[in-house]
Amino acid sequence: MHVMLLGAGGFIGRHILVALLAAGHDVTAVVRKPRHLAAAFPKVRFLALDLTGATDVDGWRSRLVGIECIVNAAGKLRGAEMEAVHVRMPGALYAAAKQVAVKHILLISAISASPDADTDYADTKLTGEDLLRSSGVAWTILRPSLVYSNGSYGGTSLLRGLASLPWLVPLPGKGDSALTPIHADDLARSVALICGNDGFFGRTLEPVGPETLDLRTLLARYRAWLGFGPARFLALPMPVMHFLGRVGDIVGDGPISTNSLKQMIAGNAGDSQGYADAIGFAPRSLDDALRARPAEVQDRWHAGLFFLAPAIRAVLILLWLVSAWVGFFHGAAATHALTQALGMPPNWDGLLQLSGSVIDIGVALLVFLDRDARRSTLVQVAVVAGYTLVIGIALPQLWLDPLGPLIKNIPILLLIAVHGVIGNNR
């Protein structure tokens, strides 16, 4: 059948895309930017669409021509876009699906999306579920627990990062939060089985694996799999965790947020046997999945670099802000020497000094806002290389000054390059 998959570029969405293709379905994949994904899946039709603005019923109606089943795997854990992605966009989509007689809609929600979670994520997810149930289209809702895979993203990347820390592994609270993790391939296999299957119409299922683990056990198993030795835990009081979550909220893309913390506490345990009976196969256990694919050097690198990426980003932002401050308040003599060497009029000193500080502040802001580290990396390299080239030609003696403005640019460029490689966590 012809399936439209929303969120095909996400961690879960990519696994579902593979499973749908393997099951013989034709797929129209909806992503914001198809570029690299389209090259990896040449047989898939890609629709470039920003779901935050796709709230028009007429617009969806024209896109749904020929679509028999919709799989909505789009989601946001935080940010102002949640309401649009979880509620407004699906409302328009489901209304259009009703009008063009789409046979089936399958929604990927979350087992932790409950009123007790007290988060905007849970509230919008639940509202989206209610919209689907009242849409008039045959529906199925899947509410998985923690989803893990051979790779990692989001919560599983955080777990691997925590498990890889030297000496002591930080443990939120008592580490007794319960999870029943399911492998992404098993969740994707479930989706492929359910699509268009009227035996699942009007049902809400909770995809979970065969074993419920607490957070302490999960971290210990990941650490053992990564080969970092036995886990020694450092319990972090929940007020500390909530403070770190607030910091993540402010940063906007940190490793932890208030929502992720509350969703973890809300509970992610499910009925393993009930789900296996409902879906018709037994999902693999975490231990079986880890044994089937031993950790490789790339896994250890990714885990070890997980917290280093935001740390480098913070250092770069601080570096540019300090550079702006030093240049503006203490750079008069250096600026005058540069304007003299370049043969510029003396009255340009102030303008050049101010311009340098403004550029530095602008670069710091770009590094803060650039979530995938691409544009900010190019801009930083261009600015540092430009500074180095101009100053190096005008005042070549500064190359011999170990504390001068030129030698230090070499490690700074290397730091920028490293962040450009590891700074994209999408």
WOFENUR-V262701 format. One record per pair of residues at least 12 apart in sequence whose C-alpha atoms are under 10 Angstrom apart, sorted by the first residue. I is the first residue (numbers start at 1). J is the second residue. If there is no record, write none. Layout:
((I/J) (I/J))
This chain:
((1/20) (1/23) (1/24) (1/25) (1/26) (1/27) (1/66) (1/67) (1/68) (1/69) (1/195) (1/196) (2/20) (2/24) (2/25) (2/26) (2/27) (2/28) (2/66) (2/67) (2/68) (2/69) (2/70) (2/195) (2/196) (3/17) (3/20) (3/21) (3/25) (3/26) (3/27) (3/28) (3/29) (3/64) (3/66) (3/67) (3/68) (3/69) (3/70) (3/71) (3/102) (3/104) (3/105) (3/192) (3/195) (3/196) (4/17) (4/25) (4/26) (4/27) (4/28) (4/29) (4/30) (4/45) (4/46) (4/47) (4/63) (4/64) (4/66) (4/67) (4/68) (4/69) (4/70) (4/71) (4/72) (4/105) (5/17) (5/20) (5/27) (5/28) (5/29) (5/30) (5/31) (5/46) (5/47) (5/69) (5/70) (5/71) (5/72) (5/73) (5/74) (5/106) (6/28) (6/29) (6/30) (6/31) (6/32) (6/47) (6/49) (6/51) (6/70) (6/71) (6/72) (6/73) (6/74) (6/75) (6/107) (7/29) (7/30) (7/31) (7/32) (7/51) (7/71) (7/72) (7/73) (7/74) (7/75) (8/27) (8/28) (8/29) (8/30) (8/31) (8/32) (8/34) (8/37) (8/46) (8/71) (8/72) (8/73) (8/74) (9/29) (9/30) (9/31) (9/32) (9/33) (9/34) (9/36) (9/37) (9/38) (9/73) (9/74) (9/426) (10/31) (10/73) (10/74) (10/75) (10/153) (10/426) (11/73) (11/147) (11/148) (11/149) (11/151) (11/152) (11/153) (11/154) (11/184) (11/426) (12/73) (12/74) (12/108) (12/147) (12/148) (12/149) (12/153) (12/183) (12/184) (12/185) (12/187) (12/188) (13/29) (13/30) (13/31) (13/71) (13/72) (13/73) (13/74) (13/108) (13/184) (13/188) (14/29) (14/37) (14/73) (14/184) (14/185) (14/188) (15/149) (15/184) (15/185) (15/186) (15/187) (15/188) (15/189) (15/191) (16/71) (16/73) (16/184) (16/185) (16/186) (16/187) (16/188) (16/189) (16/190) (16/191) (16/192) (17/29) (17/41) (17/44) (17/71) (17/188) (17/191) (17/192) (18/41) (18/185) (18/188) (18/189) (18/192) (19/185) (19/186) (19/187) (19/188) (19/189) (19/190) (19/191) (19/192) (19/193) (20/188) (20/189) (20/190) (20/191) (20/192) (20/193) (20/195) (21/41) (21/43) (21/44) (21/192) (22/189) (22/192) (23/189) (23/192) (23/193) (24/192) (25/192) (25/195) (26/43) (26/44) (26/45) (26/67) (27/43) (27/44) (27/45) (27/46) (27/67) (27/69) (27/70) (28/43) (28/44) (28/45) (28/46) (28/47) (28/63) (28/64) (28/67) (28/70) (29/44) (29/45) (29/46) (29/47) (29/48) (29/49) (29/71) (30/45) (30/46) (30/47) (30/48) (30/49) (30/50) (30/51) (30/72) (30/74) (31/46) (31/47) (31/48) (31/49) (31/50) (31/51) (31/74) (32/46) (32/47) (32/48) (32/49) (32/50) (32/51) (32/52) (33/46) (33/47) (33/48) (33/49) (33/50) (34/46) (34/47) (34/48) (34/49) (35/48) (47/63) (50/85) (51/74) (51/75) (51/81) (51/84) (51/85) (51/86) (51/88) (51/89) (51/90) (52/80) (52/81) (52/82) (52/83) (52/84) (52/85) (52/86) (52/87) (52/88) (52/89) (53/81) (53/84) (53/85) (53/88) (53/89) (54/84) (54/85) (54/88) (54/89) (54/90) (54/92) (54/93) (55/84) (55/85) (55/87) (55/88) (55/89) (55/90) (55/91) (55/92) (55/93) (56/88) (56/89) (56/91) (56/92) (56/93) (56/95) (56/96) (57/89) (57/90) (57/91) (57/92) (57/93) (57/94) (57/95) (57/96) (57/97) (57/99) (58/92) (58/93) (58/95) (58/96) (58/99) (59/92) (59/93) (59/96) (60/89) (60/92) (60/93) (60/94) (60/95) (60/96) (60/97) (60/100) (61/92) (61/93) (61/94) (61/95) (61/96) (61/97) (61/98) (61/99) (61/100) (62/96) (62/100) (63/93) (63/96) (63/97) (64/93) (64/96) (64/97) (64/99) (64/100) (64/101) (64/102) (65/97) (65/100) (65/101) (65/102) (66/100) (66/101) (66/102) (67/97) (67/100) (67/101) (67/102) (67/103) (67/104) (68/97) (68/100) (68/101) (68/102) (68/103) (68/104) (68/105) (68/195) (68/196) (69/97) (69/101) (69/102) (69/103) (69/104) (69/105) (69/106) (69/138) (69/139) (69/195) (69/196) (70/93) (70/94) (70/97) (70/102) (70/103) (70/104) (70/105) (70/106) (70/107) (70/139) (70/195) (70/196) (71/104) (71/105) (71/106) (71/107) (71/108) (71/139) (71/140) (71/141) (71/191) (71/192) (71/195) (72/86) (72/90) (72/93) (72/105) (72/106) (72/107) (72/108) (72/109) (72/141) (73/106) (73/107) (73/108) (73/109) (73/142) (74/86) (74/90) (74/107) (74/108) (74/109) (75/108) (75/109) (75/110) (75/121) (75/125) (76/121) (76/124) (76/125) (77/119) (77/120) (77/121) (77/122) (77/125) (77/154) (77/257) (77/258) (77/259) (77/260) (77/263) (78/119) (78/120) (78/121) (78/249) (78/252) (78/253) (78/257) (78/258) (78/259) (78/260) (79/120) (79/121) (79/249) (79/252) (79/253) (79/259) (80/120) (82/120) (82/121) (82/123) (82/124) (82/125) (83/120) (83/121) (83/123) (83/124) (83/125) (83/127) (83/128) (84/124) (85/124) (85/125) (85/128) (86/109) (86/121) (86/122) (86/123) (86/124) (86/125) (86/126) (86/127) (86/128) (86/129) (86/131) (87/123) (87/124) (87/125) (87/126) (87/127) (87/128) (87/129) (87/130) (87/131) (87/132) (88/124) (88/127) (88/128) (88/131) (89/128) (90/107) (90/128) (90/129) (90/131) (90/132) (90/135) (91/127) (91/128) (91/130) (91/131) (91/132) (91/135) (92/131) (93/132) (93/135) (94/131) (94/132) (94/133) (94/134) (94/135) (94/136) (94/137) (95/131) (95/132) (95/135) (95/136) (95/137) (96/135) (97/135) (97/136) (97/137) (98/135) (98/136) (98/137) (98/138) (99/136) (99/137) (101/136) (101/137) (101/138) (102/137) (102/138) (103/137) (103/138) (103/139) (103/195) (103/196) (103/197) (103/198) (103/201) (104/137) (104/138) (104/139) (104/140) (104/194) (104/195) (104/196) (104/197) (104/198) (104/200) (104/201) (104/202) (105/132) (105/133) (105/135) (105/137) (105/138) (105/139) (105/140) (105/141) (105/195) (105/196) (105/201) (105/202) (106/132) (106/138) (106/139) (106/140) (106/141) (106/142) (106/191) (106/194) (106/195) (106/196) (106/200) (106/201) (106/202) (106/203) (106/204) (107/128) (107/129) (107/132) (107/139) (107/140) (107/141) (107/142) (107/143) (107/191) (107/204) (108/125) (108/129) (108/140) (108/141) (108/142) (108/143) (108/144) (108/187) (108/191) (108/205) (108/206) (108/207) (109/122) (109/125) (109/126) (109/128) (109/129) (109/141) (109/142) (109/143) (109/144) (109/145) (109/204) (109/205) (109/206) (110/122) (110/125) (110/126) (110/141) (110/142) (110/143) (110/144) (110/145) (110/146) (110/147) (110/206) (110/207) (110/263) (110/268) (111/142) (111/143) (111/144) (111/145) (111/146) (111/179) (111/180) (111/205) (111/206) (111/207) (111/208) (111/263) (111/266) (111/267) (111/268) (111/269) (111/270) (112/125) (112/143) (112/144) (112/145) (112/146) (112/179) (112/262) (112/263) (112/264) (112/265) (112/266) (112/267) (112/268) (112/269) (112/270) (113/125) (113/126) (113/143) (113/144) (113/263) (113/266) (113/267) (113/268) (114/126) (114/263) (114/266) (114/267) (115/266) (116/262) (116/263) (116/265) (116/266) (116/267) (117/259) (117/261) (117/262) (117/263) (117/264) (117/265) (117/266) (117/267) (118/259) (118/262) (118/263) (118/266) (119/258) (119/259) (119/260) (119/262) (119/263) (119/266) (120/259) (121/259) (121/260) (121/262) (121/263) (122/259) (122/262) (122/263) (122/266) (129/141) (129/142) (129/204) (132/202) (133/202) (133/203) (133/204) (137/201) (137/202) (138/196) (138/198) (138/200) (138/201) (138/202) (138/203) (139/195) (139/196) (139/198) (139/200) (139/201) (139/202) (139/203) (139/204) (140/191) (140/194) (140/195) (140/196) (140/197) (140/198) (140/199) (140/200) (140/201) (140/202) (140/203) (140/204) (140/205) (141/200) (141/201) (141/202) (141/203) (141/204) (141/205) (141/206) (142/187) (142/190) (142/191) (142/203) (142/204) (142/205) (142/206) (142/207) (143/204) (143/205) (143/206) (143/207) (143/208) (143/268) (143/270) (144/180) (144/181) (144/182) (144/184) (144/187) (144/205) (144/206) (144/207) (144/208) (144/209) (144/268) (144/269) (144/270) (145/178) (145/179) (145/180) (145/181) (145/182) (145/183) (145/187) (145/206) (145/207) (145/208) (145/209) (145/264) (145/267) (145/268) (145/269) (145/270) (146/179) (146/180) (146/181) (146/182) (146/183) (146/184) (146/207) (146/208) (146/209) (146/264) (146/268) (146/269) (147/179) (147/180) (147/181) (147/182) (147/183) (147/184) (147/185) (147/186) (147/187) (147/207) (147/208) (147/209) (148/181) (148/182) (148/183) (148/184) (148/185) (148/186) (148/187) (148/286) (148/289) (149/181) (149/182) (149/183) (149/184) (149/185) (149/186) (149/286) (149/289) (149/290) (150/183) (150/184) (150/185) (150/289) (150/290) (150/292) (150/293) (150/294) (150/295) (150/299) (151/184) (151/298) (151/299) (151/302) (152/184) (152/299) (152/302) (152/303) (153/425) (153/426) (154/255) (154/256) (154/260) (154/425) (154/426) (155/255) (155/256) (155/260) (155/261) (155/264) (156/222) (156/303) (157/255) (157/302) (157/303) (157/306) (157/307) (157/425) (158/255) (158/256) (158/303) (158/306) (158/307) (159/215) (159/218) (159/219) (159/220) (159/222) (159/223) (159/303) (159/306) (160/218) (160/219) (160/220) (160/221) (160/222) (160/223) (160/225) (160/226) (160/299) (160/300) (160/302) (160/303) (160/304) (160/306) (161/219) (161/222) (161/223) (161/255) (161/300) (161/301) (161/302) (161/303) (161/304) (161/305) (161/306) (161/307) (161/308) (162/219) (162/220) (162/222) (162/223) (162/303) (162/304) (162/306) (162/307) (163/216) (163/218) (163/219) (163/220) (163/221) (163/222) (163/223) (163/224) (163/225) (163/226) (163/228) (163/229) (163/230) (163/231) (163/232) (163/233) (163/303) (163/304) (164/219) (164/220) (164/222) (164/223) (164/224) (164/226) (164/227) (164/228) (164/229) (164/231) (164/300) (164/301) (164/302) (164/303) (164/304) (164/305) (164/306) (164/307) (165/223) (165/228) (165/231) (165/303) (165/304) (165/305) (165/306) (165/307) (166/228) (166/229) (166/231) (166/232) (166/304) (167/228) (167/229) (167/230) (167/231) (167/232) (167/233) (167/234) (168/230) (168/231) (168/232) (168/233) (168/234) (168/235) (169/216) (169/219) (169/220) (169/223) (169/230) (169/231) (169/232) (169/233) (169/234) (169/235) (169/236) (170/216) (170/219) (170/231) (170/232) (170/233) (170/234) (170/235) (170/236) (171/215) (171/216) (171/219) (171/232) (171/233) (171/234) (171/235) (171/236) (171/237) (171/238) (171/241) (172/215) (172/216) (172/233) (172/234) (172/235) (172/236) (172/237) (172/238) (172/239) (172/240) (172/241) (172/242) (172/261) (172/264) (172/265) (173/215) (173/234) (173/235) (173/236) (173/237) (173/238) (173/239) (173/240) (173/241) (173/265) (174/214) (174/215) (174/216) (174/234) (174/235) (174/236) (174/237) (174/238) (175/214) (175/215) (175/216) (175/217) (175/218) (175/219) (175/233) (175/235) (175/236) (175/265) (176/213) (176/214) (176/215) (176/216) (176/217) (176/265) (177/213) (177/214) (177/215) (177/216) (177/264) (177/265) (177/266) (177/267) (177/268) (177/269) (178/212) (178/213) (178/214) (178/215) (178/216) (178/217) (178/218) (178/264) (178/265) (178/266) (178/267) (178/268) (178/269) (178/270) (179/208) (179/209) (179/211) (179/212) (179/213) (179/214) (179/215) (179/218) (179/264) (179/265) (179/267) (179/268) (179/269) (179/270) (180/207) (180/208) (180/209) (180/210) (180/211) (180/212) (180/213) (180/214) (180/267) (180/268) (180/269) (180/270) (180/271) (180/272) (180/285) (180/286) (181/207) (181/208) (181/209) (181/210) (181/211) (181/212) (181/213) (181/218) (181/268) (181/269) (181/270) (181/272) (181/283) (181/284) (181/285) (181/286) (182/207) (182/208) (182/209) (182/210) (182/211) (182/272) (182/283) (182/284) (182/285) (182/286) (182/289) (183/207) (183/208) (183/209) (183/283) (183/284) (183/285) (183/286) (183/289) (184/283) (185/283) (185/284) (186/207) (186/208) (186/209) (186/281) (186/282) (186/283) (186/284) (187/207) (187/208) (187/209) (187/283) (189/279) (189/281) (189/283) (190/207) (190/279) (190/280) (190/281) (190/283) (191/279) (193/279) (193/280) (194/279) (199/278) (200/278) (200/279) (205/270) (205/271) (205/274) (205/275) (205/278) (205/279) (206/268) (206/269) (206/270) (206/271) (206/272) (206/274) (206/275) (206/278) (207/270) (207/271) (207/272) (207/274) (207/275) (207/276) (207/278) (207/279) (207/283) (208/268) (208/269) (208/270) (208/271) (208/272) (208/273) (208/274) (208/275) (208/276) (208/282) (208/283) (208/284) (208/285) (209/269) (209/270) (209/271) (209/272) (209/273) (209/275) (209/276) (209/282) (209/283) (209/284) (209/285) (209/286) (210/270) (210/271) (210/272) (210/273) (210/274) (210/275) (210/276) (210/282) (210/283) (210/284) (210/285) (210/286) (211/269) (211/270) (211/271) (211/272) (211/273) (211/283) (211/284) (211/285) (211/286) (211/287) (212/268) (212/269) (212/270) (212/271) (212/272) (212/285) (212/286) (213/268) (213/269) (213/286) (214/268) (214/269) (215/264) (216/231) (216/233) (216/235) (217/231) (218/286) (219/231) (219/233) (220/232) (220/233) (221/286) (221/287) (221/290) (222/286) (222/287) (222/290) (222/295) (223/300) (223/303) (224/295) (225/287) (225/290) (225/291) (225/293) (225/294) (225/295) (225/296) (225/299) (225/300) (226/290) (226/294) (226/295) (226/296) (226/297) (226/299) (226/300) (226/301) (226/303) (227/294) (227/295) (227/296) (227/300) (228/300) (238/261) (241/256) (241/257) (241/258) (241/261) (242/256) (242/257) (242/258) (242/259) (242/261) (242/262) (243/257) (243/258) (244/256) (244/257) (244/258) (244/261) (245/257) (245/258) (245/259) (245/260) (245/261) (245/262) (246/258) (246/259) (251/310) (251/314) (251/368) (251/369) (252/368) (252/369) (252/371) (253/310) (253/368) (253/369) (253/370) (253/371) (253/425) (254/307) (254/309) (254/310) (254/311) (254/425) (255/306) (255/307) (255/309) (255/310) (255/425) (302/422) (305/422) (305/423) (306/422) (306/423) (306/425) (308/419) (308/422) (308/423) (309/418) (309/419) (309/420) (309/421) (309/422) (309/423) (309/424) (309/425) (310/419) (310/422) (310/423) (310/424) (310/425) (311/419) (311/423) (312/415) (312/416) (312/418) (312/419) (312/422) (312/423) (313/364) (313/367) (313/368) (313/373) (313/415) (313/416) (313/419) (313/420) (313/423) (314/364) (314/367) (314/368) (315/415) (316/363) (316/364) (316/367) (316/368) (316/380) (316/412) (316/415) (316/416) (316/419) (317/360) (317/361) (317/363) (317/364) (317/365) (317/366) (317/367) (317/368) (318/361) (318/364) (319/360) (319/364) (319/412) (320/357) (320/359) (320/360) (320/361) (320/362) (320/363) (320/364) (320/365) (320/367) (320/380) (321/357) (321/358) (321/360) (321/361) (321/362) (321/363) (321/364) (321/365) (322/357) (322/360) (322/361) (322/364) (323/356) (323/357) (323/359) (323/360) (323/361) (323/364) (324/353) (324/354) (324/355) (324/356) (324/357) (324/358) (324/359) (324/360) (324/361) (324/362) (324/363) (324/364) (325/357) (325/358) (325/360) (325/361) (326/357) (327/352) (327/353) (327/354) (327/355) (327/356) (327/357) (327/358) (327/360) (328/350) (328/352) (328/353) (328/354) (328/355) (328/356) (328/357) (328/358) (329/353) (329/354) (329/357) (330/353) (331/349) (331/350) (331/353) (331/354) (331/356) (331/357) (332/349) (332/350) (332/352) (332/353) (332/354) (333/349) (333/353) (334/349) (334/353) (334/405) (335/348) (335/349) (335/350) (335/351) (335/352) (335/353) (335/354) (335/356) (336/348) (336/349) (336/350) (336/352) (336/353) (337/349) (337/394) (337/395) (338/352) (338/390) (338/391) (338/394) (338/395) (339/352) (339/394) (340/394) (340/395) (341/391) (341/393) (341/394) (341/395) (342/390) (342/391) (342/393) (342/394) (342/395) (343/394) (356/387) (359/383) (360/380) (360/383) (363/376) (363/377) (363/379) (363/380) (363/383) (364/376) (364/380) (366/379) (366/380) (367/379) (367/380) (370/423) (370/424) (371/423) (371/424) (371/425) (371/426) (372/419) (372/420) (372/421) (372/422) (372/423) (372/424) (372/425) (372/426) (373/416) (373/417) (373/419) (373/420) (373/421) (373/422) (373/423) (373/424) (373/425) (374/419) (374/420) (374/421) (374/423) (374/424) (375/420) (376/416) (376/419) (376/420) (377/413) (377/416) (377/417) (377/418) (377/419) (377/420) (377/421) (377/423) (378/416) (378/417) (378/420) (380/412) (380/413) (380/416) (380/417) (380/420) (381/409) (381/412) (381/413) (381/414) (381/416) (381/417) (382/413) (384/406) (384/409) (384/410) (384/412) (384/413) (384/416) (385/406) (385/409) (385/410) (385/413) (387/405) (387/406) (387/409) (388/405) (388/406) (388/407) (388/408) (388/409) (388/410) (389/406) (391/405) (391/406) (392/405) (392/406))
